[in-house]
Amino acid sequence: ALADLPDGMVMQVECDGTPVALARIGDRVFAIGDTCSHAEVSLSEGEIDVEECALECWRHGSLFSLETGEALTMPAVRPVPVYSVRIDGADVVMDS
């Protein structure tokens, strides 16, 4: 439910056994792969950079775009997957 994801927060969910980081900025929700492409740690343990619309990896500080999955800063260079997500009333729904 959208109420379970406060503005400016990120949480891990699983979709078909795959860890996904759900992030909320205002009335927008994003879903990206929850594993850093550099350090292979959980991105959902990091923090959202609202100005960059990105998620920061807690291990080495790489930023990943919440819109494209692109690695915006080093040391990560490979993108992470992006998933389609929408708000349906009070629910957050990931489209497969």
C-alpha positions as CSV (number, residue, x, y, z in Angstrom):
1,A,0.0,0.0,0.0
2,L,1.1,3.5,-0.7
3,A,0.7,4.4,3.0
4,D,3.5,1.9,3.8
5,L,6.0,3.9,1.7
6,P,6.4,7.4,3.2
7,D,7.6,10.3,1.0
8,G,11.4,10.2,0.6
9,M,11.8,6.6,1.7
10,V,12.8,3.4,0.1
11,M,11.9,-0.2,0.9
12,Q,12.7,-3.7,-0.5
13,V,10.0,-5.8,-1.9
14,E,10.2,-9.1,-3.9
15,C,8.7,-9.6,-7.3
16,D,8.8,-13.2,-8.6
17,G,11.7,-13.8,-6.2
18,T,13.7,-10.8,-7.4
19,P,14.6,-8.1,-4.9
20,V,13.3,-4.7,-6.0
21,A,13.8,-1.3,-4.4
22,L,10.6,0.8,-4.2
23,A,11.3,4.5,-3.7
24,R,8.8,7.4,-3.3
25,I,9.4,11.0,-4.1
26,G,6.2,13.0,-3.5
27,D,3.4,11.4,-5.4
28,R,5.8,9.4,-7.7
29,V,6.9,5.8,-7.0
30,F,9.8,4.1,-8.7
31,A,11.0,0.5,-8.8
32,I,14.6,-0.5,-9.6
33,G,16.7,-3.6,-9.1
34,D,17.7,-3.7,-5.4
35,T,21.2,-5.0,-6.0
36,C,24.1,-2.5,-6.7
37,S,25.8,-3.4,-10.0
38,H,29.2,-2.6,-8.4
39,A,29.2,-3.9,-4.8
40,E,26.2,-6.3,-5.0
41,V,24.6,-4.9,-1.8
42,S,21.0,-3.9,-1.2
43,L,20.3,-0.5,-2.7
44,S,17.2,-0.2,-0.5
45,E,19.5,0.3,2.5
46,G,20.7,3.6,0.9
47,E,19.2,7.0,0.7
48,I,17.2,8.9,-1.9
49,D,18.8,11.9,-3.6
50,V,15.6,13.9,-4.4
51,E,17.3,16.5,-6.5
52,E,18.9,13.8,-8.7
53,C,15.8,11.5,-8.6
54,A,18.3,8.8,-7.7
55,L,19.1,6.2,-5.1
56,E,22.5,6.2,-3.4
57,C,24.3,3.0,-2.6
58,W,25.3,2.9,1.0
59,R,28.5,1.0,0.4
60,H,30.5,3.3,-2.0
61,G,28.1,6.1,-2.8
62,S,27.2,5.4,-6.4
63,L,24.0,7.0,-7.5
64,F,21.5,5.1,-9.6
65,S,18.7,7.0,-11.6
66,L,15.3,6.0,-10.3
67,E,13.9,6.7,-13.8
68,T,16.4,4.8,-16.0
69,G,18.5,2.7,-13.7
70,E,21.6,4.3,-15.1
71,A,24.7,4.5,-12.8
72,L,25.1,8.3,-12.5
73,T,28.3,8.2,-10.4
74,M,31.4,6.0,-9.9
75,P,32.4,3.5,-8.9
76,A,29.4,1.8,-10.5
77,V,29.3,1.9,-14.3
78,R,26.6,-0.7,-15.1
79,P,22.8,0.2,-14.8
80,V,20.3,-1.7,-12.7
81,P,17.0,-2.9,-14.0
82,V,14.0,-0.6,-13.9
83,Y,10.4,-1.9,-13.4
84,S,7.1,-0.4,-14.4
85,V,5.1,0.7,-11.3
86,R,1.9,2.6,-10.9
87,I,-0.3,3.9,-8.1
88,D,-3.8,2.4,-8.2
89,G,-5.9,4.1,-5.5
90,A,-4.2,3.3,-2.3
91,D,-2.0,0.5,-3.8
92,V,1.3,0.4,-5.5
93,V,1.2,-2.0,-8.4
94,M,4.2,-3.4,-10.3
95,D,3.4,-4.3,-13.9
96,S,5.1,-7.4,-15.2
